[in-house]
Amino acid sequence: MELSATSSGNPGTELVRAFENAAIPVFFCNSMGAISFSNEAAHNLLGRRPAKDDRWNIPGTLFEPDGRPVAPENHPLAVSLSAGRAVAPAEFMIRCADSGVKFVVIHCAILESGESAAGGYYTLTDITAYKNSTQDAVLSAIVESSEDAIISKDLQGNIRSWNKGAERVFGYTADEVVGKHISILIPARLQQEEETIINSIRRGEKIDHFQTRRLHKNGHEIDISLTVSPVKDKFGNIYGASKVARDITERIVGEESRARSAERILYLNTIGRTLSESLDLQEILQKVTDLTTSLTGAQFGAFFYNQVDKKGETMTLFTLSGAPREAFEKFGFPRNTAVFHPTFSGHGVIRVDDITKDDRYGKNAPHYGMPQGHLPVTSYLAVPVISSAGNVAGGLFFGHPEPGVFKEEHEDLVTGIASQAAIAIDNSKLFEEVKTLSHKKDEFIAMATHELKTPLTSMTGYLQMLQLKISEPGQRLFVDKAMNQVRKLNAMITDLFDISKIQAGKLQLNYSRFAFFSFLREIIESLRTSGMQHQVHYEQPAEVFIEADKLRLEQVLSNLLTNAAKYSPDRKQIELSFEVSDQLTVHVQDRGLGMEPEHINNIFNQFYRVESVPRNISGLGLGLFISKEIVERHHGSIWVKSVKGEGSVFSFRIPLAPEI
Ligand code: ADP
């Protein structure tokens, strides 16, 4: 049908008649946009009739589908008229008088009057229902496929919807819970949480990632992270809440187990450190017993040592934690019964939830189970402690009156500690052996030096008599040489004797006040007479007085000077230098063998000798140890600086005597 319009843009009578009662809303406008006609269906859609001045559409009603308002000049009919042809139908959103929102498709048509466009009309096809149905379908598909529980509830807390995720997380189907109060999911002690949540929702506030616990249908609690948001109607009124709950039990369990293993590593480190700090067996095992008892939550813990006691029994109670010793006295445990055999033989751990239920329990004389008056024991954990050589050093035993107290993690923990304890036990045993050997050595040295001194003293006496009797120079030389060797032997025995005195804490000092430099001159002189060929050079400062044990200090100086000579066989010069303040420092320098830096910390230890020293330079490695002891007993210090192949400077410092 050809449509035409009057020149004023009013539709012709046939057209008006065609649209007047049509179900489709229509607006006619002239070329300036003035609305010349709109039908009943249009008024019903928008909720009112256009006003006299309205152009193209009723103002404030037309929007793009994304909500941006459409300006009058962009109205599809305005665009069609200025383009001279109808634009393609397009989707718009309109706001109706009741402020409801509808989605429409606008179709335009241009009305011709002679040659020019006199105006046009447009129809609005309501597609709201279709749009909503597709949006709802998308939304519910999202909700249904979600792994999280998505629940909606009204402001009274009644459940309104329940997705598949909720079914999985809480165990209830939608039929079982929709219409019920949300409190069925909340543990009794957390019921007040719901009120707090609902109050926030009423205020329009969202609750984000709130970690809490909820009840599964099977009665177990689950850890969840909750996000609750207010649900508003199209006017912005809050009428309920949507709840997204994520099951985080696995995450929490993972975090807890990570925290537990971190804690376990910390414990093992601590115990490792503590054990390595001690060599005392009693102390080590008490620490191990105390720590493992508290870590396992045992009521008592004990270490049984695999040592044969006076009665010939092997596992003897060594350390105990959590119970008095008397509590164990009447108790035959742990005997090598069938139940505990694996621990005794080192084959493995025994962890029993209820020992009284074990078939083998209660079969052994004399008690047939627990003796009367003994601690009630139901849960048992027994872990063998095996030494590095593979021997069973003992066993750690734990007990608790409740059943099922000890878990796998306790078993692992104690096994870890037991292997560290085994090392500590081995070390402590070795240390004991070394101590015993060292003690025997000290006893031997003390005895041997005493026995050697006696014949040496008489030899010295006879040689002195010979020196007086023999005047013939050739023969005299032999006697002098013999005398020199006896002197050396005597010095060595004296050193050994001093060592045993130092070890027994019996090195006595007899203090006197004397002038240091004249004392030094005498020592150098006596060394020269006894054969020292090195020249000793020094510039003597003003005399100073010291208060010291003269004989012992002579021992220090002789040792340093003899060493300087002994270890510089090719350079016959020794330099002495001094520093005087309220203390006296003496430096003895040679240009001899020197030594590598690694020896510097060791040469003051007894029996230490630098292995590269030529074989013909004899010594016992005791002089410096004794010198250090003497200097330190004089409240002084001794040290060395040395360069291999260039020589050494040995120095000591002692306080000057107070002024009189
Ligand atoms: P000894 O000389 O009897 O071996 P000491 O205790 O006096 O025992 O000295 C310990 C070790 O220190 C010596 O064996 C030697 O290796 C080293 N030593 C001591 N004095 C010197 C020195 N002046 N130059 C180089 N090495 C030295």
Residues whose N, C-alpha, C, O or C-beta is under 5 A from the ligand:
A	BS01	ADP	N563 A564 Y567 L593 G594 I603 Y608 R609 V610 V613 S618 G619 L620 G621 L622 G623 L624 F625 S648
